Amino acid sequence: MLKYMEFTAKTEDEAIAKGLAYLGLDRDDVSVEILERGKTGFLGIGSVPAKVKLTYEAPDEQPPIPQPEPAAQPRPAPAPRPEKPKPSRPERPAPKAEPKPQPAPRVDRPAPKADPDPAPKGEGADSDVSAAIVSFQTGLFQHMGVEAVPVVTREGDTYQVVLEGENMGALIGHRGETLDAIQQLTGYAVNKGRSHRVRIHVDAEGYRARREESLNRLARKTAGKVVKYRRNITLEAMNAYERHVIHTALQDYPGVSTFSTGTEPNRRTVVAYDPGKK
């Protein structure tokens, strides 16, 4: 039966590559329909992501055909063992009757202590989620032709995944775009069919910390210009996490307030002049 899925990216080729990596298929295995062509806009303003539709053939699930059970073969009867002659024993006199012992008085024993509490229910689910993350990303990296090993730890409700290996720059991409795509695809795959959604954070070579530090410097520098020239400044398009870093960095900055505008994936943060904020 035929199935289809839609994918978006900056260009048509990137959207197709993202879809093939997610589906685990080759280019010849799918039919591509370009729903919307990507537009870069002028100086990054007015850009529109490309959107493609991948149609592929999925095999119908059929119940297994029962196989006839082989007829049971009769087992040969074991050969009789020769009996050994029993040695004759001398006759002994009958033992004298002894008085029966009296039963000991009953002593009440304390009840056994209850077993300690069992392991938390979340431990089994924890290992299942970690195994699902490793399984999906290992297969994804094989299709991408990249050697990387995911190391998973849990911090509260978030699963931290650190990718280890050589040439991690190929998995980070320009401003972390490839890393964000891996994180998003992993979230889709692991949370599919789960009643409780888990958060997954993917990093490599400490890129997230370096990017957060860079965003903090950008926020303070932009806020200084806003106060100096008394006009609003709109930053480049960022994902939700990066916009959150900007908002947090300037929440206590005097004379400046922040808000977001636009729609994903072109949503931007505006650093606004606010003379009433002290």
C-alpha positions, -999 to 999 in steps of 0.1 A, spaced: 0 0 0 11 36 -7 19 60 21 32 96 22 48 121 45 56 158 42 90 174 52 102 210 53 137 225 51 155 255 37 158 240 2 140 212 -17 172 190 -16 175 194 21 139 185 27 142 154 5 174 144 23 157 149 57 127 127 46 149 99 32 169 98 64 138 97 85 121 69 64 154 50 59 148 48 22 168 55 -10 160 82 -36 147 55 -60 123 41 -34 101 73 -32 81 96 -54 88 133 -47 63 161 -51 74 196 -43 46 213 -25 63 247 -19 97 259 -31 121 275 -7 127 312 -9 157 329 7 142 364 6 162 396 7 189 396 35 170 368 52 137 387 53 107 370 38 124 337 34 100 307 31 111 270 37 107 244 11 80 217 16 80 183 -2 58 153 -2 74 118 -3 53 89 -14 65 54 -8 52 18 -8 48 1 25 42 -37 25 9 -49 38 11 -68 71 -1 -104 67 -6 -130 94 20 -158 94 9 -190 76 7 -218 102 31 -247 94 20 -283 100 36 -299 131 57 -330 124 42 -363 135 55 -375 168 79 -405 165 74 -433 190 104 -436 213 120 -471 216 114 -488 249 145 -489 271 162 -522 274 157 -539 308 186 -536 332 199 -568 348 190 -571 385 219 -573 409 217 -601 435 209 -587 469 235 -596 496 221 -617 524 219 -599 557 221 -616 591 190 -615 611 189 -590 639 168 -591 670 138 -569 670 145 -535 687 129 -527 720 100 -503 721 110 -469 733 87 -443 748 75 -416 723 90 -381 729 66 -355 741 60 -326 717 78 -294 726 57 -264 738 47 -241 709 66 -208 708 51 -179 688 76 -165 663 76 -128 651 62 -122 617 88 -119 590 97 -84 580 82 -70 548 105 -67 518 118 -32 510 99 -12 484 104 -24 448 124 -5 423 106 26 410 83 20 381 101 46 360 134 26 358 120 2 333 106 30 312 139 49 315 160 20 301 134 16 273 136 52 262 174 52 263 175 20 242 150 35 217 172 67 214 204 46 208 186 23 183 171 51 162 202 73 161 226 44 153 204 35 123 202 71 113 240 76 114 245 45 93 222 59 66 241 92 68 275 75 65 287 90 98 304 72 126 290 85 159 281 69 192 252 83 213 257 84 250 224 88 269 219 101 305 188 114 322 184 147 340 150 151 355 124 148 327 150 154 300 172 128 282 206 142 275 223 127 244 259 134 237 273 123 203 309 111 204 331 104 175 353 120 149 342 148 124 313 159 146 312 191 126 291 173 100 265 164 126 264 199 141 260 218 108 257 255 102 247 271 135 236 237 148 209 231 121 219 195 115 220 189 153 186 204 157 172 182 129 187 150 146 171 161 179 137 167 162 137 134 143 148 115 175 119 131 194 94 121 167 107 85 166 109 79 203 76 96 213 56 79 186 29 58 202 38 69 238 12 83 261 37 103 281 60 125 259 97 127 268 121 156 261 153 148 243 183 172 241 211 163 216 246 178 218 280 173 203 315 186 214 298 210 238 282 230 210 251 239 229 270 256 257 292 276 233 261 286 213 243 297 245 273 318 255 274 334 220 237 342 222 241 359 256 268 381 242 246 389 212 217 398 235 237 422 256 253 438 226 220 443 209 204 457 241 231 483 243 224 495 208 187 496 215 192 518 245 218 540 228 198 546 196 163 543 212 149 520 185 138 484 182 161 457 167 148 424 152 173 395 154 177 367 129 153 337 129 160 313 157 145 281 171 125 281 203 154 273 225 176 300 212 148 326 215 144 315 251 181 322 257 177 358 244 145 364 265 162 351 296 194 371 291 175 404 288 146 399 313 163 422 339 181 445 314 169 481 321 152 501 293 147 469 271 120 444 267 117 414 243 90 396 224 88 372 194 71 377 161 65 357 129 58 320 124 80 289 125 106 283 112 111 321 106 100 333 141 123 361 153 130 379 186 125 416 188 146 436 213 124 467 219 133 500 235 113 503 268 121 535 287 97 527 315 115 495 325 140 501 353 
